[in-house]
Amino acid sequence: MDFRVIRPIRGSANNGFEELCCQLAAKEAAPAGSRFVRNGTPDGGVEGYRIHPDGGERAWQAKYFFEIESSQWAQLRDSITTALDKHPALTRYTICLPIDLPDARVSGQESLRQKWERHVAGWETLATARGMTVRFDLWGARAPVSPRRRKTCRPLLVLVPPDGVVAGVDRGSRRRGNPRGRAPVHARTQRRTPDRLALRRPRVHRRLPVGGGEGPQRIPEGLRVPRRIIREGRPRQ
């Protein structure tokens, strides 16, 4: 799934990614009595968080990063530091990224996965210094479409067009990556609205039966007749 073509919200792909992650987070299985809270901006270091019955909290933070360099690591550290200060009951912090971390294990080089593990150790130290025990984990590019989430979150995944077309939806073409040959649910619903039905061009037939057994006559060029009229005008056999 290519998150570079995610449908923007309020003109921003970053907002679209944040919204997708929060909707997926809200659908996650949780103990009875839990409550999910969606934050606005500023967000206090978390896009949304779930309050468990025992008072503990799990938070999600979305970062629309396709490359992670020193600047992005600094942004992650700032968000985590803020979250630890604002949410003292935090027990788990999930970072959502639109990429999967490569781990080539080349001699003499530190892979992005190894850098991630090194930074996680540093974030855990920040939590320990505040008397907190926090688990830091990652949602990568494959997390939204994992088998565990696919069934409950399928309607939400239309935020990312499978064919990479942001404006408009293909009518279920198999060559566009739709194995069942059907358009997404929201697209089929839109096509049933009256304004869209009114814009459809009627199907036409170039030969119109004439009563009295004279047989079919060719319709003059340029005249378009809907099929339902043709069916109603046919003499009964």
Protein Blocks (a to p, Z undefined) as FASTA:
>chain_A
ZZklgcceehiaklmmmmmmmmmmmmpccdehiacddddddehhpabdcddfkopacddd
ddddfbdcfklmmmmmmmmmmmmmmmmmbcbdcdddfbdcddekpghiacfklmmmmmmm
mmmmmmmmnopacddddddfklmmgfklmmmmmmmmmmpcfklpagocdehiaknopano
pacfklmmmmmpmklmmmpccdddfbdcdehhlopadddehiacdfklmmmmpccZZ
